[in-house]
């Protein structure tokens, strides 16, 4: 599923035509039908903030897709997005010219931030799904949003992994300021152009 983002603001900027709640409903319906659901997620769309990123993280936490694919936003030729950042691309004119999770334009953050976010979101989803499956195997009902609040007592490995996960999120928070671009590309906003004055008319 091309979920892309858990932020409605970003989905609207992408002109996706979908609502965040529709993503959650679709995932729930697929799961109820026994169909595995994978999300494609992209970070780094022009104007995306840390709050938008965390809204996407929360979408993954709340819905627990079976798998995720994470990338940064790549400007494909022929799109409005590409036109916005074309002058920044230089010799790199297509995503296939880029290294893994390397930003081709000046986004909100630099590439190391997105690489850390990529690894961290995968690690968290893996842990949440393992804990959920463990609860299901033991026939204990569990709310998806509370999975990490109910780590089995005595599970020292799980607790240690949770501590490491929390430490990694704190590290990402520290990187947020360090890896932020000073002049990121912002979302393009189309404004109606004011009509030129008619200078042929005489005004009193």
Number of C-alpha atoms within 10 A of each C-alpha: 14 12 22 24 29 24 22 17 15 23 18 12 18 17 9 14 8 13 16 18 12 11 19 18 12 14 22 17 12 13 15 10 9 9 12 12 18 16 20 14 21 22 25 26 24 22 17 22 17 14 10 19 19 14 17 24 20 15 20 26 19 15 19 24 21 16 16 20 14 20 19 22 21 22 22 15 13 8 9 13 19 18 12 16 17 17 10 14 15 9 7 13 18 14 18 10 11 13 10 12 23 18 22 24 24 20 25 24 24 22 21 14 19 23 16 16 19 20 12 18 19 15 14 21 20 16 18 21 18 14 20 23 14 14 17 12 9 9 9 10 9 14 11 16 14 13 18 17 9 12 18 13 8 8 9 11 9 17 15 11 14 17 11 12 17 14 12 17 16 12 12 18 13 11 16 17 11 12 16 16 14 10 10 16 19 15 15 12 7 6 6 6 6 6 6 6 7 7 7 6 7 6 5 3
